[in-house]
Amino acid sequence: MKVEQALRLLPALEMVGPLRALVLASSTPDETNRWGSAAPYLTVGKWAISVDLLRRGIPQFLTKLSDHVGRLYQHYAGALEADDKGDQPQVVVHLLAAAQMEERVGRYAAALAWGEVALGVAEGLNTRVTEVETLTFLGEVARAQGQFAAAARHYQRALVLAEAEFDPVRVIVASEGQGLVALAEGQLQGAAAWLGRAERLAVEEEHRAARGRILRSLAVVAHRQGDLHAAGERLRQARALIEGLDLAPEMARILDAQGGLDMALGRTAASLASFREALAWVRRAERDHRLECTIRIHLAELFLEMDRVSEGEEELRNAERLAIANDLGGRLIQIYTRLGTLRGMQGAETGFVFFEQALALCRLLDSAPAFEARVYHQYGLFKSALGRMEEARAWLERARELFSTAGPGFSLDEIDAELHRIPA
């Protein structure tokens, strides 16, 4: 049985998300296709499911799930106990801990639901500190989900409250959050303003880690604005701040950004060294699979830029296996979109299978409209490059529609220009 057949038998419910992850983890590339002519176009949907392996994995899976649910319910029991004692701040602590547990395993809708309950309690407290912490948590989760308007509202409310409380730490966090939302929406001026404000506030030694993180984000903004010199200077400052701190994931992110900058400057050897060093830093601490997957995608893009196509594809396939093994659906969508784009560059019409798989994953994972829109955008460009203008127009118009529903902040100028170039 193929993965796509197995997934069709699962309802689109968040509660079966862990089972979907087990299905993917129990799959392997079908040997009859792995080395045949279809191999370059193989996606996870065509992988074979080992039902025996899935069955054998269920007890361990249930133990892990039971432990997670047990700890979740203990937090709920703790919240009830605190509520019975009239200790409302402790109620919020337990509810927020439950929300954070759900966020760590990728159950974002559940994390937002627990967080909203925590916020409702926090709003009734005499102190605003707990409310600000809850709002910034909700902002982070909403941003990760592509719900940028909601994220901006949470961060703005957190900022107002933190300023009223003269709480510099949380003012920095809320300002940084607003900047990251603007960056995700492509609003570079707004991102630079918000992140710049956060960086100016983070001047004390106690804010050293936050300032390093913010400078890295400012480097990304400068890079996208085309100011590569400023981007390099900010990355240098960020690295100087983070070195000496036990923050391996942040160092990996800085090196990943440096690799992207070196690639833009045409320094391919330096870029390759930065990406490889970033991967080494990821392995130094508790492994962050999502971050490792991102770095491998960027490394693949470098290989493709260097015309080392086979190595680029190999890295994308490495990232694919990592995403499948660790239930990183969002990264898998990115990988298949890039593989589809690569096939388009090679003039291979059969590259459409990657875009179709990416869109199937968007529907399966109930992705935010902005994420699905990006796939349609690239699909439209793929069809346009192959001269299939009617199909290209259909996909670009679909991308435009989805970006419009994603809320304000997304620029439609690029898509409009591409549509204008396609004959009516």
Protein Blocks (a to p, Z undefined) as FASTA:
>chain_A
ZZklmmmmpccdfklmmmmmmmmmmgccdfklmmmmklmmccfklpccdfklmmmmmmmm
mmmmmmmmmmmmmmmmmmmmmmmnopaklmmmmmmmmmmmmmmnopaklmmmmmmmmmmm
mmmpmbfklmmmmmmmmmmmmmmnopamlmmmmmmmmmmmmmmnopaklmmmmmmmmmmm
mmmnopaklmmmmmmmmmmmmmbfklmmmmmmmmmmmmmmmmmnopaklmmmmmmmmmmm
mgopacfklmmmmmmmmmmmmmmnopaklmmmmmmmmmmmmmmmccdfklmmmmmmmmmm
mmmmnopaklmmmmmmmmmmmmmmnopaklmmmmmmmmmmmmmmnopaklmmmmmmmmmm
mmmnopafklmmmmmmmmmmmmmmnopaklmmmmmmmmmmmmmmnoghiacklmmmmmmm
pcZZ
